[in-house]
């Protein structure tokens, strides 16, 4: 990627990995599960409270916007993904986020200025812009220090559908992370619950397999989900410290077109990682074991070992 920075503004073009949530692991709307897409982006970051009386209440804040091109073998070819995210911190260690993505354009779809305007802020449930696929929601993070322990509680709600210009048909992410700076065993301990199962609403909208599925667009890049790695109609509980343990239920309704497995699948993944520094090299390793296979991907049961080496000069 190439960036130009001036004070608190950044303009760039290229492939940027984004994890839009307060979770250290994933996001319901835009995570690092799929490979980064080619994008043009703009960022504003204000590390201090604004002197503007209309913005001072928000505390430190940031705004990010991008438009990217995504590649898939299913759905609309040459489609675009537009993203908007604002983060504020009105009280120290209490943060809120408002965020949305819109899939628009592509082969045989409108790419006019009015379509772009609808993707940014319009009602896309009806009339000429009903083909645009929007997801939106909210998130929060609250940190509390108790003696020598820091506890951070965070969550995210993302709506797959729209009702009355507001998100509806929610997916859920919620977690807690503890930090022990003086511990000799581990410095962090966390637990996180992710649920992409969506019930039918009172108007009988949404329902099973709604998450990340749209009648026109596929919410994927190179056929990998742009949101949570567990994909649609699934749930996971993730526990981490020096060791990571994750319990997952995938494809809860045994939907045959699920991108990971054609039937319901339950299982565990456990991993342990280590890192060390040697001169200018940072070396990390990870040993993992999972007790299940997925019939639509190359994930197989058994042991795996990974290395990452970084050279700093």
Backbone bond lengths (Angstrom), bond angles and torsions (degrees), N, CA, C in turn:
res aa  C-N    CA-C-N  psi(-1)  N-CA   C-N-CA  omega(-1)  CA-C   N-CA-C  phi
1 X - - - 1.453 - - 1.521 109.55 -
2 X 1.335 115.89 160.57 1.465 123.05 176.12 1.523 107.45 -126.71
3 X 1.332 116.25 132.24 1.460 121.19 -178.50 1.531 111.11 -127.99
4 X 1.326 114.80 150.26 1.460 121.76 168.95 1.523 107.19 -121.90
5 X 1.331 116.69 124.05 1.461 121.81 -179.20 1.521 110.36 -115.72
6 X 1.311 115.25 136.46 1.458 122.13 176.56 1.524 108.58 -143.48
7 X 1.343 115.39 106.75 1.467 121.66 -176.27 1.527 108.87 58.98
8 X 1.330 117.77 -116.82 1.468 120.06 -176.73 1.517 113.02 -99.08
9 X 1.351 116.95 12.79 1.458 121.06 -177.38 1.525 110.78 -111.57
10 X 1.332 115.53 141.58 1.457 122.14 176.83 1.518 109.31 -134.48
11 X 1.323 115.83 130.80 1.458 122.36 173.94 1.521 106.72 -122.85
12 X 1.327 117.13 132.42 1.453 119.04 -176.90 1.506 113.48 -149.54
13 X 1.330 114.46 168.06 1.450 121.86 175.74 1.521 108.04 -144.50
14 X 1.331 116.96 137.54 1.457 120.51 179.46 1.512 112.11 137.15
15 X 1.323 115.65 -164.39 1.458 122.37 -177.34 1.522 109.71 -94.13
16 X 1.334 117.46 116.64 1.465 124.00 179.91 1.522 108.88 -124.01
17 X 1.329 117.03 127.01 1.467 120.54 176.75 1.525 108.64 -81.81
18 X 1.317 116.27 127.65 1.465 121.42 -176.56 1.528 109.70 -123.63
19 X 1.332 115.84 138.52 1.462 122.09 171.68 1.526 106.37 -127.96
20 X 1.336 116.11 92.17 1.454 121.06 -172.68 1.527 110.94 -86.07
21 X 1.304 116.13 81.87 1.460 123.23 171.44 1.521 107.39 -174.01
22 X 1.335 116.32 172.57 1.464 121.58 176.18 1.522 111.38 -89.05
23 X 1.325 117.10 0.06 1.459 121.04 175.77 1.521 110.11 -75.22
24 X 1.337 118.61 140.21 1.463 120.33 175.07 1.519 112.35 -77.51
25 X 1.337 117.45 -4.79 1.457 121.21 -172.16 1.524 114.54 -110.53
26 X 1.324 117.78 -44.82 1.453 119.71 -171.81 1.521 110.90 -160.29
27 X 1.312 115.63 -178.88 1.464 123.20 177.64 1.513 108.22 -144.14
28 X 1.325 116.90 148.86 1.451 121.15 176.84 1.523 112.40 -75.90
29 X 1.337 117.32 -21.47 1.462 120.15 -171.76 1.521 113.61 -113.74
30 X 1.333 118.17 -33.50 1.464 120.99 -178.29 1.522 108.72 -157.58
31 X 1.331 115.98 103.37 1.459 121.42 -176.41 1.524 109.93 -121.46
32 X 1.317 115.93 -174.55 1.462 121.01 177.62 1.530 111.67 -92.29
33 X 1.329 117.66 15.95 1.464 120.59 -179.55 1.527 111.56 -64.46
34 X 1.333 116.87 -45.63 1.464 121.37 177.32 1.522 109.58 -92.87
35 X 1.316 116.45 156.39 1.464 119.35 179.51 1.528 110.04 -65.10
36 X 1.333 117.87 149.37 1.476 120.62 179.77 1.529 110.92 -60.33
37 X 1.313 115.68 147.79 1.463 121.26 179.75 1.526 110.06 -103.76
38 X 1.321 115.91 158.95 1.468 120.85 176.05 1.522 108.66 -68.46
39 X 1.334 116.88 125.15 1.461 119.27 -174.28 1.522 111.39 -144.26
40 X 1.309 115.21 157.67 1.450 123.25 165.63 1.517 106.49 -112.18
41 X 1.337 118.48 132.99 1.460 119.94 -169.72 1.522 111.89 -142.54
42 X 1.316 113.94 160.90 1.462 122.89 -178.73 1.516 108.58 -140.20
43 X 1.331 117.34 133.60 1.465 121.79 -179.66 1.527 110.27 -131.82
44 X 1.324 114.96 141.49 1.458 123.31 171.39 1.522 107.43 -125.67
45 X 1.335 117.58 127.20 1.461 121.10 179.95 1.522 108.92 -132.98
46 X 1.321 115.14 122.34 1.464 121.17 177.78 1.528 107.44 -117.09
47 X 1.322 117.06 105.86 1.465 122.03 -175.47 1.524 112.91 -74.87
48 X 1.320 116.89 -15.99 1.459 121.09 -177.96 1.519 110.65 -118.81
49 X 1.302 115.63 164.32 1.462 121.70 177.47 1.520 109.95 -64.56
50 X 1.327 116.95 134.24 1.454 121.42 -177.44 1.527 111.41 -70.82
51 X 1.337 115.65 147.20 1.466 121.20 175.37 1.521 111.69 -82.57
52 X 1.323 116.46 -11.41 1.453 121.01 178.29 1.530 109.14 -71.07
53 X 1.342 118.61 123.74 1.479 120.29 -177.43 1.521 113.52 -60.77
54 X 1.345 117.54 -22.76 1.458 120.13 179.93 1.529 111.81 -82.92
55 X 1.349 117.33 -16.18 1.455 121.21 -178.29 1.522 114.02 -116.75
56 X 1.326 117.34 -8.93 1.465 120.58 -174.33 1.526 112.49 -61.53
57 X 1.333 117.33 -30.90 1.466 120.93 -179.11 1.527 112.21 -64.52
58 X 1.342 116.92 -24.31 1.464 121.11 -175.60 1.520 112.79 -78.35
59 X 1.336 118.49 -14.44 1.453 120.56 -177.44 1.520 111.14 66.57
60 X 1.330 119.30 -156.38 1.463 120.83 173.38 1.529 110.23 -58.44
61 X 1.321 116.15 139.23 1.454 119.12 -175.77 1.529 110.42 -146.30
62 X 1.329 115.39 162.67 1.457 121.49 175.76 1.519 109.55 -146.33
63 X 1.318 114.89 154.70 1.462 121.94 178.50 1.519 107.84 -140.07
64 X 1.324 116.85 132.18 1.452 121.57 178.63 1.519 109.34 -133.76
65 X 1.327 116.13 137.75 1.455 122.35 177.01 1.520 108.80 -139.74
66 X 1.332 116.45 143.83 1.459 120.11 177.41 1.522 109.85 -151.67
67 X 1.309 115.00 160.20 1.460 121.83 169.25 1.525 107.05 -135.34
68 X 1.324 116.79 128.71 1.461 120.42 -173.41 1.521 110.86 -133.46
69 X 1.328 115.17 165.77 1.461 122.67 177.05 1.521 108.25 -109.13
70 X 1.329 116.23 128.09 1.456 120.29 -178.55 1.527 109.90 -113.40
71 X 1.326 115.31 154.68 1.452 122.32 -172.29 1.530 109.34 -123.94
72 X 1.331 116.71 124.34 1.458 121.26 179.50 1.516 110.40 -144.35
73 X 1.322 115.86 155.12 1.457 121.00 175.67 1.529 111.71 -91.27
74 X 1.339 117.29 -7.32 1.461 121.80 176.77 1.517 108.86 -126.40
75 X 1.326 117.22 158.69 1.449 121.00 179.89 1.520 111.31 80.16
76 X 1.329 116.37 -157.48 1.458 122.86 -177.50 1.525 111.02 -76.32
77 X 1.330 116.50 128.65 1.459 120.53 176.07 1.523 111.13 -77.27
78 X 1.341 115.80 148.97 1.470 123.00 175.40 1.529 112.54 58.30
79 X 1.316 117.01 33.07 1.465 120.24 179.25 1.522 110.59 -79.54
80 X 1.319 115.71 167.45 1.460 122.06 -178.58 1.525 110.57 -119.94
81 X 1.320 115.37 154.02 1.458 122.38 175.58 1.512 107.99 -123.48
82 X 1.318 116.14 121.44 1.457 122.51 177.61 1.525 108.77 -106.90
83 X 1.329 117.73 135.99 1.457 121.40 -178.98 1.514 112.53 -132.37
84 X 1.327 115.76 142.82 1.465 123.05 177.93 1.526 108.24 -136.37
85 X 1.348 117.06 130.69 1.463 120.56 178.05 1.520 109.90 -143.69
86 X 1.336 116.49 130.97 1.462 123.00 175.26 1.519 108.83 -122.88
87 X 1.332 117.25 135.46 1.461 123.57 179.06 1.521 108.78 -126.44
88 X 1.334 116.90 132.42 1.459 121.54 177.11 1.527 109.24 -128.60
89 X 1.326 115.74 158.96 1.470 121.98 178.06 1.533 108.34 -135.58
90 X 1.338 117.33 74.98 1.474 120.84 -175.47 1.517 113.04 -64.33
91 X 1.324 117.12 -28.57 1.464 123.07 176.46 1.521 107.26 -127.02
92 X 1.324 117.08 141.16 1.456 120.74 -177.73 1.531 110.80 -54.09
93 X 1.330 115.86 127.25 1.464 125.00 179.49 1.526 113.39 71.74
94 X 1.337 117.99 12.30 1.461 122.09 171.91 1.526 107.99 -120.38
95 X 1.329 116.36 111.71 1.453 121.75 -175.75 1.521 110.99 -118.71
96 X 1.334 114.73 148.33 1.460 121.68 175.40 1.522 108.94 -129.86
97 X 1.320 114.97 148.95 1.461 119.95 175.15 1.521 109.95 -131.08
98 X 1.329 115.75 144.68 1.466 123.87 170.55 1.519 105.75 -125.13
99 X 1.312 117.74 129.51 1.451 119.59 -172.86 1.522 111.92 -150.69
100 X 1.316 115.32 155.21 1.464 120.58 178.78 1.521 109.45 -156.39
101 X 1.329 115.45 155.97 1.455 122.38 170.72 1.525 108.22 -131.58
102 X 1.328 115.92 152.76 1.461 122.00 177.21 1.513 109.11 -137.53
103 X 1.323 116.32 128.18 1.459 121.26 171.45 1.525 107.80 -95.80
104 X 1.327 115.82 128.69 1.457 119.42 -175.57 1.529 109.62 -153.26
105 X 1.322 115.80 168.04 1.454 120.96 177.59 1.516 112.46 69.75
106 X 1.323 115.10 -164.36 1.452 121.10 -177.28 1.516 111.79 100.99
107 X 1.318 116.11 -178.38 1.459 121.60 -176.54 1.523 111.32 -57.87
108 X 1.318 115.58 128.66 1.463 124.38 176.98 1.520 112.90 63.91
109 X 1.345 117.92 17.90 1.463 122.51 176.54 1.533 108.66 -118.95
110 X 1.309 116.02 150.56 1.462 120.47 -177.75 1.529 111.31 -67.66
111 X 1.339 116.24 136.16 1.459 122.63 175.16 1.533 109.83 -125.00
112 X 1.318 116.02 31.76 1.458 121.84 -178.82 1.524 111.30 -77.26
113 X 1.322 115.78 168.78 1.461 121.51 177.11 1.529 110.32 -60.74
114 X 1.322 117.07 -39.03 1.465 119.94 179.34 1.525 111.51 -66.36
115 X 1.360 117.88 -33.16 1.465 120.70 175.86 1.522 110.53 -68.61
116 X 1.334 116.42 -39.50 1.459 120.04 176.27 1.527 110.79 -62.81
117 X 1.322 116.77 -42.00 1.465 120.37 178.17 1.522 111.08 -62.50
118 X 1.327 117.13 -39.29 1.470 120.81 178.06 1.522 110.34 -66.83
119 X 1.330 117.72 -37.41 1.462 120.76 178.54 1.519 111.36 -66.20
120 X 1.326 116.95 -30.96 1.468 120.71 179.62 1.519 111.93 -77.18
121 X 1.335 117.43 -45.57 1.456 117.31 -173.00 1.502 116.34 -150.31
122 X 1.332 118.74 17.39 1.445 119.31 -174.90 1.514 114.35 -97.93
123 X 1.335 114.94 172.61 1.460 121.92 173.50 1.524 107.39 -84.80
124 X 1.313 117.15 113.00 1.466 120.41 -175.94 1.529 112.15 -109.17
125 X 1.310 116.58 25.48 1.462 120.10 179.25 1.522 112.32 -91.24
126 X 1.321 117.17 -14.08 1.451 118.76 -172.43 1.519 110.70 -150.67
127 X 1.337 115.17 172.34 1.458 124.88 176.50 1.522 111.82 58.49
128 X 1.336 117.82 -146.27 1.462 121.41 -166.90 1.516 114.20 -71.55
129 X 1.344 119.01 -17.34 1.459 120.57 -177.65 1.531 112.29 -107.43
130 X 1.312 117.06 18.07 1.465 120.40 -176.94 1.525 112.57 -70.18
131 X 1.332 116.89 -11.32 1.467 119.28 178.00 1.521 112.23 -76.82
132 X 1.334 118.92 -19.34 1.467 122.37 -178.09 1.529 109.73 -70.92
133 X 1.321 116.12 133.00 1.469 121.85 -178.69 1.522 109.64 -102.37
134 X 1.333 117.16 110.89 1.459 121.62 -179.65 1.529 111.43 -110.03
135 X 1.335 115.14 143.37 1.453 122.88 168.63 1.526 106.67 -130.62
136 X 1.330 116.43 144.48 1.463 119.42 -178.01 1.520 109.62 -157.43
137 X 1.339 115.20 164.05 1.456 118.95 178.35 1.510 113.33 175.71
138 X 1.340 114.22 -158.92 1.455 121.99 -171.05 1.525 109.29 -139.55
139 X 1.321 115.18 159.53 1.452 120.53 175.49 1.514 110.95 -151.84
140 X 1.330 116.59 163.85 1.456 121.17 179.54 1.519 109.99 -149.28
141 X 1.317 115.73 159.51 1.459 122.85 174.43 1.523 107.78 -147.74
142 X 1.340 116.08 129.95 1.469 120.93 179.69 1.523 109.00 -132.66
143 X 1.318 116.08 123.47 1.456 122.42 -179.76 1.533 109.90 -109.55
144 X 1.338 115.62 135.91 1.459 121.95 178.94 1.518 109.17 -133.91
145 X 1.320 117.12 126.66 1.456 122.08 177.32 1.528 110.17 -93.01
146 X 1.333 115.29 125.93 1.465 121.97 178.10 1.517 107.30 -122.74
147 X 1.333 115.86 103.41 1.458 122.06 -174.53 1.525 108.97 55.00
148 X 1.338 118.43 -118.25 1.453 120.62 -177.00 1.522 112.66 -99.12
149 X 1.312 116.27 14.05 1.460 121.46 -179.40 1.526 109.86 -117.07
150 X 1.314 116.05 136.75 1.459 122.00 176.85 1.521 109.04 -110.79
151 X 1.320 116.45 127.44 1.461 121.89 179.20 1.522 109.35 -116.04
152 X 1.331 116.48 129.53 1.469 120.84 178.35 1.524 109.27 -123.72
153 X 1.326 114.99 122.78 1.462 122.53 -179.72 1.525 107.49 -108.99
154 X 1.332 117.63 130.96 1.463 120.13 -176.09 1.522 110.56 -143.35
155 X 1.318 115.55 162.16 1.454 120.40 179.37 1.508 111.74 -162.72
156 X 1.332 115.13 167.11 1.465 121.36 178.60 1.520 109.55 -151.98
157 X 1.317 116.61 136.87 1.461 124.12 174.61 1.524 107.80 -122.43
158 X 1.331 117.02 122.70 1.456 120.94 179.45 1.518 109.19 -124.74
159 X 1.332 115.85 127.51 1.454 121.45 178.65 1.517 111.49 -92.43
160 X 1.316 116.44 130.28 1.460 121.66 178.13 1.519 111.28 -80.19
161 X 1.335 117.00 -22.86 1.454 121.33 -177.15 1.529 109.60 -124.54
162 X 1.317 115.68 178.38 1.467 122.37 -177.67 1.520 109.31 -128.50
163 X 1.331 115.78 136.95 1.459 121.30 176.49 1.519 107.96 -143.66
164 X 1.317 117.02 120.08 1.455 120.69 -179.46 1.516 113.09 61.93
165 X 1.339 116.57 37.46 1.475 123.60 -179.17 1.517 113.35 64.66
166 X 1.336 117.73 16.48 1.461 122.31 176.48 1.524 109.65 -126.49
167 X 1.345 117.93 155.83 1.471 119.70 179.52 1.522 111.64 -64.21
168 X 1.329 115.42 150.30 1.466 121.44 173.94 1.528 107.90 -147.55
169 X 1.326 116.77 172.76 1.466 122.29 -179.70 1.532 109.56 59.22
170 X 1.342 115.44 71.12 1.455 121.54 -167.35 1.520 114.65 -85.39
171 X 1.345 114.39 145.32 1.455 124.45 161.78 1.531 107.13 -101.07
172 X 1.353 117.27 158.91 1.459 121.04 -171.64 1.526 111.12 -131.02
173 X 1.316 115.91 137.80 1.464 123.31 169.28 1.523 107.01 -134.00
174 X 1.331 117.51 130.85 1.457 121.36 179.41 1.529 108.65 -147.61
175 X 1.340 116.52 141.61 1.454 118.48 -177.00 1.515 112.59 -159.85
176 X 1.333 114.55 168.76 1.463 122.04 176.94 1.527 108.23 -141.30
177 X 1.326 115.11 137.46 1.458 121.28 -178.37 1.522 109.42 -129.49
178 X 1.326 116.69 127.67 1.457 122.64 179.22 1.524 109.16 -110.17
179 X 1.323 116.15 138.87 1.461 121.74 177.07 1.528 109.47 -117.98
180 X 1.339 115.64 132.28 1.467 122.56 179.38 1.532 108.14 -122.02
181 X 1.322 119.17 86.14 1.471 121.15 -173.03 1.525 114.20 -62.72
182 X 1.314 117.95 -24.83 1.471 120.34 -177.49 1.522 113.28 -103.84
183 X 1.331 116.87 7.29 1.463 120.03 -177.82 1.523 110.86 -75.11
184 X 1.325 116.28 140.61 1.458 121.49 176.61 1.536 111.70 -93.89
185 X 1.332 117.22 -8.66 1.460 121.06 -178.51 1.525 110.33 -94.61
186 X 1.327 118.20 -57.96 1.453 122.13 175.12 1.519 109.02 -151.80
187 X 1.320 115.32 150.88 1.466 120.34 -176.05 1.519 112.73 -92.00
188 X 1.351 117.36 -20.09 1.453 120.33 -178.44 1.525 110.20 -137.65
189 X 1.317 114.73 149.59 1.459 122.38 173.87 1.521 107.04 -142.09
190 X 1.323 116.79 128.77 1.456 119.39 -176.96 1.511 113.06 -141.45
191 X 1.332 114.78 157.11 1.462 122.02 173.99 1.512 107.85 -141.39
192 X 1.339 116.22 139.86 1.468 120.66 -175.29 1.524 110.04 -145.02
193 X 1.316 115.77 136.76 1.461 122.37 178.36 1.527 108.73 -117.77
194 X 1.326 116.49 128.82 1.464 123.25 178.12 1.520 108.19 -124.18
195 X 1.331 116.69 132.70 1.463 121.57 -177.44 1.523 109.35 -137.22
196 X 1.327 117.33 112.46 1.464 121.34 177.87 1.526 112.06 -104.06
197 X 1.340 116.79 14.07 1.463 120.34 174.76 1.525 108.53 -80.45
198 X 1.321 116.80 133.79 1.461 121.53 -177.37 1.522 108.96 -125.73
199 X 1.334 116.43 126.46 1.458 121.54 177.75 1.524 110.43 -83.08
200 X 1.311 115.96 163.52 1.460 120.67 173.61 1.521 110.02 -68.65
201 X 1.329 116.65 142.74 1.453 121.42 177.74 1.528 109.65 -82.34
202 X 1.338 115.64 176.60 1.471 120.21 179.51 1.524 111.44 -63.32
203 X 1.346 117.09 -22.33 1.465 121.00 177.73 1.527 112.19 -95.80
204 X 1.345 115.22 11.83 1.460 122.61 178.10 1.532 112.83 63.69
205 X 1.330 115.82 33.03 1.451 120.70 172.16 1.528 109.61 -94.43
206 X 1.294 116.18 167.39 1.470 123.28 178.42 1.527 111.01 60.55
207 X 1.330 118.38 -138.74 1.454 121.20 -175.39 1.518 111.70 109.16
208 X 1.349 118.59 -174.78 1.466 122.62 -177.50 1.526 112.54 -53.21
209 X 1.335 115.55 141.67 1.466 124.34 177.04 1.526 113.37 67.25
210 X 1.336 117.32 18.40 1.458 120.65 177.21 1.524 111.43 -73.84
211 X 1.335 117.44 -39.23 1.461 121.37 -174.88 1.527 111.33 -59.20
212 X 1.325 116.06 131.44 1.462 124.63 176.08 1.529 113.55 63.33
213 X 1.327 116.78 16.75 1.460 120.28 176.91 1.520 109.63 -123.81
214 X 1.300 115.19 134.15 1.450 122.28 -178.14 1.523 107.94 -140.10
215 X 1.327 116.70 147.57 1.455 119.44 -176.48 1.513 114.24 -66.22
216 X 1.350 117.60 -19.09 1.463 121.10 -176.85 1.519 111.33 -114.46
217 X 1.327 116.90 -50.67 1.462 121.54 -175.90 1.527 111.65 -104.66
218 X 1.329 115.67 151.76 1.461 122.12 172.43 1.520 107.83 -102.66
219 X 1.354 117.24 122.89 1.465 120.81 -176.09 1.533 109.82 -80.41
220 X 1.341 114.53 63.99 1.456 122.16 -176.31 1.524 109.66 -143.51
221 X 1.325 116.06 163.87 1.454 122.87 168.02 1.524 107.09 -130.64
222 X 1.330 116.92 124.65 1.458 121.84 -170.98 1.534 110.31 50.48
223 X 1.360 114.08 39.69 1.469 123.72 174.48 1.527 113.62 66.59
224 X 1.334 118.52 14.82 1.459 123.42 172.86 1.531 108.94 -106.28
225 X 1.328 116.96 132.99 1.456 121.45 -177.05 1.523 111.64 -58.22
226 X 1.332 116.15 133.71 1.459 121.54 179.69 1.527 111.77 -74.19
227 X 1.330 117.29 -19.83 1.459 121.66 -179.47 1.517 111.73 -97.19
228 X 1.334 116.29 -135.90 1.465 121.51 -176.67 1.529 111.04 -64.70
229 X 1.344 118.44 138.24 1.466 121.54 -177.60 1.523 114.62 -60.67
230 X 1.346 118.22 -23.27 1.463 119.70 -178.76 1.527 112.45 -73.79
231 X 1.351 117.36 -7.28 1.461 122.99 176.01 1.533 110.54 65.81
232 X 1.328 115.80 -157.91 1.456 121.26 -172.33 1.531 112.40 -78.83
233 X 1.341 115.85 156.20 1.470 123.93 171.57 1.528 112.20 50.97
234 X 1.349 115.46 48.55 1.458 120.99 -177.29 1.523 109.88 -142.86
235 X 1.340 115.51 168.40 1.460 120.67 176.35 1.523 108.48 -146.93
236 X 1.331 116.04 155.42 1.460 120.36 177.42 1.512 110.21 -149.30
237 X 1.331 115.77 149.45 1.466 123.46 171.59 1.520 106.31 -121.35
238 X 1.313 116.21 122.68 1.463 122.33 -173.53 1.530 108.36 -118.42
239 X 1.310 117.07 124.61 1.461 123.53 176.88 1.520 107.70 -120.90
240 X 1.320 117.68 131.41 1.452 119.68 -179.42 1.524 112.54 -140.83
241 X 1.287 114.91 149.16 1.469 124.96 170.89 1.525 103.75 -153.52
242 X 1.327 118.03 -123.08 1.459 118.71 168.03 1.521 108.33 -70.95
243 X 1.359 115.73 -25.47 1.456 122.22 178.14 1.522 109.30 -115.58
244 X 1.331 116.52 139.90 1.459 122.06 176.43 1.520 109.52 -105.19
245 X 1.317 116.87 133.23 1.458 122.33 176.07 1.519 107.72 -130.18
246 X 1.318 116.67 126.97 1.463 120.50 -178.22 1.525 109.52 -131.76
247 X 1.337 115.37 126.48 1.464 122.13 175.14 1.516 108.43 -106.89
248 X 1.342 117.20 127.67 1.453 120.33 -173.34 1.516 112.12 -130.82
249 X 1.333 115.26 145.40 1.456 123.21 166.89 1.512 106.75 -121.93
250 X 1.320 117.70 114.51 1.454 122.97 -176.24 1.522 110.61 -108.58
251 X 1.335 115.27 144.48 1.472 122.00 177.62 1.519 110.75 52.99
252 X 1.304 115.97 60.27 1.459 122.31 -172.92 1.528 113.39 -57.10
253 X 1.337 117.51 -29.11 1.469 120.28 -177.43 1.528 113.00 -99.40
254 X 1.355 117.38 9.46 1.475 122.28 -179.99 1.519 111.89 53.68
255 X 1.330 115.41 46.18 1.465 122.36 178.01 1.526 108.77 -75.75
256 X 1.308 118.20 123.52 1.460 121.54 -172.12 1.521 112.89 -66.91
257 X 1.352 118.19 -24.05 1.466 121.54 -178.89 1.521 113.10 -92.09
258 X 1.323 118.19 10.52 1.464 120.94 177.42 1.533 109.23 -59.27
259 X 1.355 116.95 142.57 1.458 120.34 -174.11 1.527 113.91 -76.28
260 X 1.348 118.69 -14.89 1.457 120.91 -177.17 1.523 112.96 -104.98
261 X 1.329 116.71 -45.41 1.470 120.00 -177.74 1.521 109.27 -149.73
262 X 1.313 117.22 146.04 1.463 120.77 -174.59 1.523 113.10 -82.40
263 X 1.342 118.47 -10.77 1.460 122.42 177.15 1.528 109.17 -134.07
264 X 1.323 116.45 170.49 1.456 120.97 177.25 1.526 110.18 -62.24
265 X 1.325 116.41 137.80 1.463 120.69 -177.01 1.529 109.63 -139.16
266 X 1.346 116.01 130.86 1.459 122.15 174.83 1.519 109.16 -117.51
267 X 1.335 115.91 148.59 1.450 117.92 178.27 1.512 113.37 179.40
268 X 1.342 114.82 178.86 1.460 123.29 -177.52 1.529 109.86 -124.57
269 X 1.327 114.57 147.29 1.455 121.82 168.50 1.529 107.37 -128.73
270 X 1.324 117.40 127.30 1.468 122.06 177.04 1.522 108.20 -124.71
271 X 1.320 117.46 137.65 1.457 120.39 -179.56 1.518 109.71 -144.81
272 X 1.314 115.51 155.30 1.453 122.21 176.00 1.529 107.37 -136.51
273 X 1.313 116.09 135.07 1.452 120.62 -176.37 1.513 112.25 -122.48
274 X 1.310 115.39 160.05 1.458 121.57 176.71 1.520 108.56 -145.70
275 X 1.319 116.65 157.05 1.466 121.03 178.21 1.522 108.75 -148.63
276 X 1.303 115.55 147.63 1.454 120.12 175.76 1.528 109.37 -153.22
277 X 1.329 115.54 161.96 1.458 121.87 -176.80 1.511 109.50 -117.96
278 X 1.334 116.39 133.60 1.459 122.78 178.74 1.524 107.52 -131.71
279 X 1.340 115.01 103.79 1.476 120.84 -175.65 1.529 109.36 54.84
280 X 1.342 117.31 -117.25 1.471 120.50 -178.04 1.527 112.90 -93.82
281 X 1.320 116.82 7.68 1.456 121.18 -178.81 1.533 110.60 -102.82
282 X 1.336 115.95 134.47 1.461 122.50 168.16 1.526 107.61 -107.97
283 X 1.317 117.17 122.70 1.460 121.92 -174.84 1.525 109.31 -119.38
284 X 1.323 116.11 128.66 1.451 121.79 178.57 1.528 109.58 -127.07
285 X 1.326 116.08 143.63 1.459 120.62 176.43 1.519 109.58 -133.94
286 X 1.312 116.11 155.15 1.463 121.30 179.70 1.518 109.55 -145.03
287 X 1.334 116.30 125.43 1.464 123.19 176.27 1.521 108.18 -111.15
288 X 1.324 116.83 126.49 1.465 120.67 -175.39 1.530 110.77 -134.42
289 X 1.339 114.66 153.89 1.465 121.63 174.34 1.519 108.96 -137.12
290 X 1.325 117.11 134.19 1.464 121.40 173.73 1.519 108.85 -130.10
291 X 1.339 115.31 145.15 1.467 120.06 -172.78 1.523 112.71 -104.88
292 X 1.336 117.47 24.27 1.462 120.05 179.33 1.523 109.85 -148.05
293 X 1.338 115.52 158.89 1.461 123.03 175.45 1.518 109.10 -117.84
294 X 1.326 116.40 157.90 1.458 122.72 177.02 1.519 108.60 -120.32
295 X 1.337 117.02 128.43 1.464 119.82 -170.61 1.524 114.76 -81.12
296 X 1.357 118.66 -6.74 1.460 120.24 179.27 1.525 112.94 -112.61
297 X 1.317 117.48 6.44 1.459 122.01 176.83 1.524 108.25 -136.63
298 X 1.330 115.82 -177.82 1.467 119.71 178.56 1.524 112.15 -96.10
299 X 1.351 117.33 22.66 1.466 121.14 176.62 1.529 109.56 -83.34
300 X 1.324 116.50 116.11 1.460 121.57 -179.55 1.524 110.57 -119.25
301 X 1.323 116.14 156.25 1.457 119.39 178.31 1.534 109.47 -70.55
302 X 1.351 115.70 152.72 1.459 120.47 178.79 1.516 112.20 126.20
303 X 1.324 115.55 -168.99 1.457 123.29 -177.18 1.520 110.77 -90.22
304 X 1.341 115.02 149.12 1.460 120.80 172.21 1.522 108.66 -140.90
305 X 1.321 116.03 147.60 1.455 122.33 -178.82 1.515 108.48 -132.01
306 X 1.332 115.96 128.64 1.457 120.47 -179.36 1.517 112.33 -128.35
307 X 1.351 115.61 147.60 1.457 121.88 177.35 1.520 109.61 -127.76
308 X 1.319 115.41 146.75 1.453 122.14 173.32 1.520 107.99 -135.71
309 X 1.330 116.46 125.02 1.460 121.75 -179.96 1.516 109.73 -120.96
310 X 1.320 116.51 127.20 1.455 122.74 -179.15 1.526 109.24 -121.21
311 X 1.338 116.01 130.86 1.460 121.45 178.21 1.523 108.78 -111.39
312 X 1.327 116.89 124.94 1.470 122.06 -177.46 1.512 108.54 -108.60
313 X 1.324 117.74 126.61 1.461 121.40 -179.54 1.514 110.84 -137.50
